[in-house]
Amino acid sequence: MNLRFVFLALVFSHFSFLFGQTDLEVMQQQLVEIKKKEIEIANQIEELKLKASIVKLNEIGIPISKKTLDIAEHSAMILGFDCESKLAAWAFHVLSPDVLIGGVSRTNDFRRDSLVDCGDGAEQDYFTKKLQDDGTYKFENFGFDRGHLAPSADFRWSQKALSESYFYSNMTPQTPGFNRESWAEVEDLMRRIMANTPKPYYIITGPILDKNLPKVEKGLNKLPIPGLHYKIIADLNAENPKGMAFLMPNKKCDMPPSAYVVSIDSIEKLTGLDFFSKIDAVTAQTIESKADFSLWNAQTKEGDVEPLYVFDLPKGHFNTAQALSKVGSKVSIIGKVVSAKFSSKSQATFLNLDQSFPHQLFTVTIWKDARRNFSYKPEVDLAGKYIVVTGLVEIDKNGLPVINVTNEKQIQIWEEQD
């Protein structure tokens, strides 16, 4: 009797297990279906956002040109393509807060733009590659990057839009120092402004085109090499609209982006373009006539400041943005102590000037032995003050410029900023 009971119990347990597995499988399948539906809805939302971006650009008005341009309207950007130079005169897009949560990575799928009827650039405008016997390629670079106008990172919320940013119609020949450093810094600045005050911003980017520009002679189309590029940002908030433009030479620039701020009006004069062509005259006057960087919330952290304007500094003195170019030289760097830390473990003091960790531009380090040469606590007495630091500029483990101070005479308060 007991054995029969045990047997029935085992049978019942076995069938319960099977039915439990079946229930689990059903629920797993339901989860798969839910995830499929979630992806489907996410794709639909993305498409609606893409369409809304283009609607906004057209409502504000694409740049108007006296010269006939080939207009290419893509999923999230519109280009005005100059067929004569085979470069875009402008690229217009919305910088959306969706960037803050977007996770799409670079696609690097450079390709021709089918919407440009007259034909855009090509890979052979920037380099050639020849297949070797070992299966690798030998490259001949013509000295210029395929530099984005509308940056791919501004579209990382949409796989489709990000991929389309790699059309050659959205590229210009840019020097490596400009594309990878100076121009990238301006692009990062745009996203920082948006992150600090999340809302849609309207961005127009382009080269200053001229018939007398030098050419990429080895390239297929012998593209002109722009000497200058511009980038415009506009906040069209009804209560406080504002705008500014950056005009930068096509080279590595020593000064911070704020030094290259100009009015939108000045870019219109240079290009002959009429930006934001459908907004009312009062708003246009408000956003296009000023060149005031201080109106924008551009700092990485509260308390951070822009590097001092180069031409306001005494002869032989440099700002924190210039410090990297002075590695290996003994110079004087001026900046504001925006963050200071004393490490109880290492007994070292770290002073970040202008920009705080983890976006620091320049650091003053006072190691344990050197701290004994100070009659005050640097992290306390120098906090919030503009200082002049004199010494050898070196590179720290993070590749950033630093001066290792050995005595307090190397640091002076900069009286002009008191």
N, C-alpha and C positions, 0 to 999 in steps of 0.2 A: 504493500500500500504506500509506504513511504517512497519506495523507488519510483512508483507510478507518478506520485506527486512531483518528485524531482524532475522526472522526464517531461511532464506537462509544463512545468515551470520553465524548463530550458527551451521547449518548443515555443512557448508564449514569448519568452525573452527574445528568441531569434526573430520571430515575426515582428515584434515591436521594433527591433533594431532595423529590419528591412524597411518597415513603414517610416521609421525615423529618417533613414537615408533618403527615401523618396521625398519626404517633406523638405529635407535640406536641399535636394537637387531642384525641387520646384522653386524654392525661395532663391537659390542661386541663379536660376534662369530668369526669375522675375527681376533680380538685380541687374543682370546683363541687359534685359529689355529697358529697364529704367535708365541705365547708363547710355544706351543707344539713343533713347529719347532725349536725354540731357544733352548729348552731343548735337543732335538734330536741332533742338531749341537754341543752343548756343550758336550754332551756325546761322540760324535765322536772325538772331539778335545781332550778330556781327554784320550780316548783310544790311540790316536796317540802319545800323550805325554808319556803315560805309555810305549808304545813300544819303543819310542826314548830313554827313560831312560835305558831300558835293553840293547839296542844296544850300548849305550855309555859305560856301565859297561863292556860289553864283548869286546868292542874295546880296552879299556884300559887294560883289562885282570884281571880276578878274581884271588884272592890269590892262589898260587900254594903250595900244601902241599906234603911232602914225605909220609905222612900217608893218606890212602884212606878215603875220606870224601864223604858223601851223599850230592850232590849238588841239592838244591831246588831253582828253578828259579820262582819267583813270579811276580806279575804285575809291581812292582817298586823296588824290592830288590832281591838280590841273597844271599842265605845262604850256608855256608859250614858246614854241620852238622857232628859232631863226634859221631858216633853210640855207641862207647864204653862208653862215659860219658853221653850220651843223652843230650848234650848241643851243641850249635853251636860254632864252633871254630872261625867263623867270620860271620858278616853280612855286606853286601856291598850295598850302595845306593847312589843316587844323591840327594844332598840338593839343591833344585831348587828355584829361585826367585818367583815361583808360590806360595810358602808358604806365601809370603807377602800379597797376596790377597785371599788366601784360607779361606773358612769359615766352613769347616767340623769339627764337634766336636768329642770328644772321643766316641768310641763305646763300649769299655769294653767287647767286645764279645770274651773273651779268649776261645780258642779251639785248638784241635789237628790239626797238619799240615799233610794233606793227601799226600803231595809231599815228605815227609820224609819216605822212605820205611821201615826203621828199627824202626820207632816209636819214637816220641819225648816225652816230659814231659806231665804232666797232672795236673789238679786242685789239686788232692790228694797228689801231691809232695810239696804243699805249705800250705795246710790247709785241714781240714775235716769239714763238716757241717752235722748236724743231725736235722731233722724236729721234732719240738716239738708239743705237743698236741694243742697249741694255734695257730698253723700255722706258727710260726716264726722258724728261724734256730738258732741252737747253734753252734758256730764256735770254732774250736781249731786251732789256728794259730801256725805254726812251727817256727816262729821267723824271717821269711824272706819274702820279697816282691817278687812278680813276676816282676822282673825288665827287662825292654826293653833293647835290644841291639840297633837296629835301632828304634829311638823314634817315637811314633805315631804322635807327633806334626810336624815332618818333612814331613808328608804326608797329611797335612790338606787341600791340594788342590784336593785330590781325595778320595772319599768315599771308593772306592774299595781298594786302596793301604793302607789307614789308617786302615781299618778293618783287612787286612792281617797282619798288624804289631802286632796283638794280638794272632798270632799263638804261641803255647808254644815253638816251635822251636826258636823263637826270644826272649825267656826269659832265665834269669839265676837267681839263688837264690841271692838276694841282701839284705843287711841289710837296715832297714828303713832309717837310717841316711844317708847312701850312696845314695840309690835310690832316695829319696825324696829331698835331699839337695845337696850333693856334686856332684853327677852324673848329676842331673838336672841342676846344675849350668854350667857344661861343655856343656850340650846339648843346653842350652840357649845361651852360648857363641858362639857356632857354628852358630846359627841362627843370632846372632848379627853381626858376621863377614860377613855373607851373606847379611844382610840388609844394612850394611854400604857400601859394594861394591857388588851390585847385579850381580851375575853370577852363573853358576853351580859350585858346589864344590863336591868333591868325598869323601865320608865318609866310613871308615871301622871300625867296632866295634867288640870287642870280649873279652872273658875271657882268662886269662892265665891258661891253663889246665895242670894238673899234676896228675899222678896216686896216689899220696900220699895225695891228698886233703881230708879234712874231709867231711862227708856226712850229708845230711838231714836225719837222722836216722828214723824219724817218717814218712817220705814221701814214697809214693808208689814205686818209682824207686830209692830211696836213692841217689838223685842227689848230685854230688860233689859241694862243696861251694867254688867258686873261691876266692882266697885271693887277686887277682889283676884283674882289667879290663883295657883295653886300648881302646882309640879312636883316629883314624887317620883322618886328614883332608888334602886334596890336592887341590891346585889351579893349574890346568894344562894349564893356559894361556901361549900361545907360547912365548910371550915376557918376561914374568917374572914368570916362574913356581916356586912354593914353596910348602912345606909340613911341618907338625909337628905332633907329637903324644903326647897324654896324658896317663900316666900310674898312676893309682890311687888305693890305698888299698880299700877293700870292707868294708868301715866304714865311719862315718862322719869325714870329713877332716877339720882341722882347717885352713889350708893355702888356698889362692886363687888358681884357676886353673893354673895360670901361673907358680906356684911353682912346678907343676907336668909335665911340658913339657919336653919331651925327643925326641931323634931322631927316625925316622921311622926305621932306621937300627937297633937300639937297640931292638925294638919290634920284628923285624925279627929274631934276635938272640935268643930272649926269646921263640918265638913260633915255629921257624923253617919254617915259612911261607915266601913266596916271594910275596910281594904286588905289585900291578900295573905291572903285569908280561909281558904286551905287549908293554909298552912304551920303547922308545929308552934308551940306556945306559947312555947317557949324562944327559937327563932329570931325569932319575931315581937317578943318583948320586946327582943331584942338590937338589931334593926334599927330599931325604931320609937321607942325611948325616947331615943336620943342625937341631938344636933345638933352634930356635930363635923366641921367642914370639913377639918381637918388630917388626918383619917384617909384622905383621898382623894388619889390621885395626879393632881392637876389642873393641874400646871404645863405650859406649852408646852415648856420646856427645863429640863434639870437646872440648878439654881441660881436659876431664876426664883422670885419670891415673889408672894404676893397683896398688893395695895395695903393700906396700913395702915388699921386700923379708924378711921373718921371721928371717933368720939366719944372716941378715945384721943389725939387730936391737940390741941396747944395752940390756944388761941383765935386765929383769923386765919390758921391754917395748913391746908393741904389735901393730900390724897393724890393720887397720879398719875392715878387714875380720874376725879378731879374737875377735872383740869387743863384738859380741853377746854372745860368750861363757864366757865373763867376767862379765855378768850382776850380780849385787849384790856385786861386789868387787871394791875396790879403786885401780885403776891402771893408767898407763900412756899409752895413745894411740897416735901414730904418723901417720900423713897423710898430704896430700896437700889440702889447702883450694881452691876447684875448683868452688864453688859458695857460695855467701854470700848475705844475705838479712837483711835489717833493716825494721821492720814493723812500719809504722807511727801510725797505729791504736793501737797496743798493746805495742809499744815502746820496743819490744824484738828484739834480733839479733840472726840469725840462720846461722851457718857455716857448710856447707857440705864438708866432707873430702873425697878426691879421686873420688867419684862418685856423680854427681849432681842430683837434683830432676828431675824426680820421681823415680830414681833408686839408691837413696842414700844408702850407707852402714852404715854410722855413722854421727851423727849430734852433733855439739856443740851448746848449747842454752844459751844465756845470757839474762835473763829476765830484765824487766824495772828497778827494784830496784838494781839489780846487776850491771847494765850498769853504774850506777853512780860511781862505784868503778874503772872504767877504765879511764886512762889519755889520751886515744886515741880512735879513731873510729875503732872497730874491723873489721867491714865489709869492710873498706877501707884499713887499714894498714896491714891486714893479708891476703888479697886476693892474691892468687897465690903463697903463701909461705907454706913451710912444717913447721908444728907446732907440739909441744908435749903438749898434754892436759892431765892433771892429775885430777882425781876426781872419784866419784862413778858412775859406769856405771848403768844406769837405762833403762827401756823400755818406749818408748813414745806411744801415742795413736794408732800408726800404727804398733806397735809390733817391732819397730826398736831400736837399741841401741843409747843412748844419754848420754852425760855428761852435767849436768846443772852447768855452771861455775858461781861462785859468786864473784870472784875478778881476776884481771889481772895476779896475781902471778901464777895462775893455768895454764896459757898458756905461753909457751916459744917457740922462734924460734929454729928450729932444724938446727944447724949450718952446719951439714954435707951435707945438700942439697943446701946450698947457692951457 
